[in-house]
Amino acid sequence: MNRIAPLILSGLVILMIWSCSGGEATLPKPRLYPKITYPERGYTGYDSPDCPFTLEYPTYGDIERDDYFEDKDPVHPCWFDILLGSINASIHCSYIPIDDRKHFDELVGDAFRMVTEHNVKADARRDSLFTNPYGVDGLLFSINGDVATPIQFFVTDSTQHFMRGSLYFDDKVNADSIAPLLSFVRTDIDHILESFRWRE
């Protein structure tokens, strides 16, 4: 009996060594995100009689007018979404005519308040003033982190017109997973702002 135990033990050791040799070691695969198929880039004009401006938006997007805002009519008929269905995102746009200087200050304050609400989840924020080739002025907010609206902006002539926009992804936002999409959409938002012009 004492001679059989060492033989069994030796056999088990040989079997374990043999089973572990000859093949590549398998390691767990890193966590990956699904492959992204980007839509073909192109732009088309938006020229609605409800809006005192024109712009160019991505051809892979669709315009949908906002008929309701928090269960009531929008403040102005020029409230719409640019639906970016193929990348599961949308750009909400809302236009408000300016009544006076106090009203303008309130609109700018509201824009900053809506951006500041994301500070809890934001890692960083960059505010960029811009003037496009048509003399339109505005401010673009880039918010880093797991925030609902990583890009917000407004354009205004500071006396009559104020238009605000914000990018929303339709899924739970994970900054790492949406980074490539955000970079792609950022180019399109830059084009929207570059092509934006007030009607004469």
C-alpha positions, 0 to 999 in steps of 0.5 A, a space after each residue: 500500500 505504501 508503494 502505490 501512494 507514491 506512484 499515484 502521486 507521481 502520476 498526478 504530478 505528471 498528468 498536471 504538467 502534461 495538461 499545462 504544457 504545449 498550449 498558450 496561456 489563456 488570459 482574460 480578455 480586457 473589457 471592450 466596447 462595441 465597434 462603432 460604425 460612423 455615418 458618412 459625414 455631410 451637411 444640409 441646410 436648415 431654413 425654417 420660417 419659424 426661426 430667425 436663423 439658418 444653419 447646416 446640420 449633419 445629413 445623417 440627422 433628422 430635424 424634429 420640432 419640439 411640440 411640448 416642453 415639460 407638458 406645455 407648449 414651448 416658449 417659441 415655435 423655433 424649438 427643435 431637436 437634431 436627432 442623430 439616430 445612428 449614433 444614439 444622440 440628439 442636439 436640443 435647440 431652443 430659440 428665445 427672442 430677447 425682450 430687453 437687457 435684463 432678459 438677456 442677462 437672465 438667459 445667459 445666467 440660465 445657460 451658465 446655471 444649466 452647465 454648472 449643474 453638471 459640476 457634481 459629475 464633471 471632471 473639468 469644463 472648458 468655456 470657449 468664446 467664438 465668432 463665426 465667419 458671419 459675425 455670430 458670437 457665442 459661447 461653447 461649453 465642453 464638459 468632461 466626465 460622466 455628464 448628461 450633456 457633454 457639449 452645450 452652447 449658445 449663440 446671440 446678438 445680445 439685443 434680439 436673438 438667443 439660441 441655446 443648444 445641448 448634446 444628449 446621448 440616449 444611453 447612460 453616459 460613460 466618458 470613456 465609451 463615448 469619447 470617440 463618438 463625442 469627438 465625431 459629433 464635436 466636429 458636426 457641432 463646430 460646423 453647425 456653429 460655423 454655418 449659423 447666421 441670423 436672417 437679415 
